[in-house]
Amino acid sequence: MSERDIDRRRGGGWGCLKAALALILILAAIGAGFWYLGDRIRGSFMGGPDPVTVAQSSLQGLREQNRLTTFSGSYVAVVTSKQTRLGLTAQKTMIMPGTVRYEVDLSKLSDRDLTWDPATRKLTLVLPPIEVIGPEVNIDGIRSYGNGGILMTFTDAEQLLDDANRKAGQEELLRQARSPMYMRLARQATRRAVENSFLMPLRAVGVQATVEVKFLDEVGKPTERWDESRRPEDVLSNRW
């Protein structure tokens, strides 16, 4: 074998080695690229879902409910009316049972009522005031007692007494329903229901956060709510 053939074989071997090294480098570069892309994807998911996006979805779901009833109460009004004419007196007492609902108009909610504090991971929602709806009087449960038969027999005194008692009875039912104790129970029931409507979706996607629900009359001026927390639209648009 001539020296020229030996040099040719050596050159061919070195060329194969260079080709193999180039292939290894290319595969390494491709592998590094996929590793970087995979790391970026894993990082985006490991950070977890955006709590603001989840909260806004829950807020939209609440608005679509329109009105939320979380509490109701049954009350009994006992009222008495009198009529005096020509020295005669007629009197009737009415016992009126009725039911009252406590509702919140969720259609009044806006994005400004929802704030997220990333430092404390706390979500705050401000609800419209609770509305007392009713009363729904139990007609079959009404009982009336009276005296002054002569006046009620020959005049319209009985009709007037019944009308006065019905009006006074409904006012008394509402007065009882608006008492501080029952309003407090209605607020507590509403808070629990609304807090769960936010906590459950957040926990379902692995977001650990606290939720605080307030009513409009429990906070100061509207501008005071935005001193420390960020509005959802500000977070999404990267504004502070």
Secondary structure as GFF3:
##gff-version 3
##sequence-region A 1 240
A	DSSP	alpha_helix	3	46	.	.	.	ID=ss1
A	DSSP	alpha_helix	51	65	.	.	.	ID=ss2
A	DSSP	beta_strand	67	85	.	.	.	ID=ss3
A	DSSP	beta_strand	88	105	.	.	.	ID=ss4
A	DSSP	three_ten_helix	106	108	.	.	.	ID=ss5
A	DSSP	three_ten_helix	111	113	.	.	.	ID=ss6
A	DSSP	beta_strand	114	117	.	.	.	ID=ss7
A	DSSP	beta_strand	122	127	.	.	.	ID=ss8
A	DSSP	beta_strand	131	137	.	.	.	ID=ss9
A	DSSP	three_ten_helix	139	141	.	.	.	ID=ss10
A	DSSP	beta_strand	143	147	.	.	.	ID=ss11
A	DSSP	alpha_helix	149	154	.	.	.	ID=ss12
A	DSSP	alpha_helix	157	177	.	.	.	ID=ss13
A	DSSP	alpha_helix	180	204	.	.	.	ID=ss14
A	DSSP	beta_strand	210	215	.	.	.	ID=ss15
A	DSSP	three_ten_helix	216	218	.	.	.	ID=ss16
A	DSSP	three_ten_helix	222	226	.	.	.	ID=ss17
A	DSSP	alpha_helix	232	236	.	.	.	ID=ss18
###
